[in-house]
Amino acid sequence: MAYSDANPMHHTQKMKGELSTLIDHLREDITKVDDPQFKALFETSAEVLGGLVKAFTHYEQKSEAAWKS
């Protein structure tokens, strides 16, 4: 679904797509390098970015879960 540029959903969906692409790239690179610290760094980075994707989804759903600790 396309949203106008002034609609926050336009921006959250675009960022979720870009973050998901980066997550996929990080996880793909984990398989290419045989260094445990590198693997941990990239996996942790993918997990952190996944949390941001989840926060954007909660925002889109107007969920209070995105703002509670």
C-alpha positions in Angstrom: 0.0 0.0 0.0 1.4 3.4 -1.0 1.2 6.3 1.4 1.8 10.0 0.9 5.2 11.4 1.9 3.6 13.3 4.8 2.2 10.1 6.3 4.5 8.5 8.9 3.6 5.0 7.6 5.4 5.9 4.3 8.6 6.5 6.3 8.3 3.6 8.8 7.6 1.1 5.9 10.5 2.4 3.9 12.9 2.2 6.9 11.7 -1.3 7.8 12.5 -2.4 4.2 15.9 -0.9 4.4 16.7 -2.3 7.8 15.5 -5.8 6.7 17.8 -5.6 3.7 20.7 -4.7 6.0 19.7 -7.5 8.4 19.8 -10.0 5.6 23.2 -8.7 4.5 24.6 -9.0 8.0 23.4 -12.6 8.4 24.6 -13.6 4.9 28.1 -12.2 5.7 28.2 -14.3 8.9 28.5 -17.4 6.7 31.4 -15.9 4.7 34.0 -15.2 7.5 35.5 -17.7 9.9 36.1 -15.4 12.9 34.0 -15.9 16.1 34.1 -12.2 17.1 33.0 -11.1 13.6 30.1 -13.5 13.7 29.1 -12.3 17.1 29.3 -8.7 16.1 27.2 -9.2 12.9 24.6 -11.4 14.7 24.3 -8.9 17.5 23.9 -6.1 14.9 21.2 -8.0 13.1 19.3 -8.6 16.4 19.5 -4.9 17.3 18.2 -3.9 13.9 15.5 -6.5 14.2 14.4 -4.8 17.4 14.1 -1.5 15.5 12.0 -3.2 12.8 9.7 -4.5 15.6 9.5 -1.0 17.2 8.4 0.5 13.8 5.8 -2.3 13.5 4.5 -1.5 17.0 4.3 2.2 16.1 2.4 1.4 12.9 0.0 -0.7 15.0 -0.3 2.0 17.6 0.9 -0.6 20.1 1.9 0.6 23.6 4.5 -2.2 23.6 6.8 -0.1 21.6 7.1 2.5 24.4 7.2 0.3 27.4 10.5 -1.1 28.9 
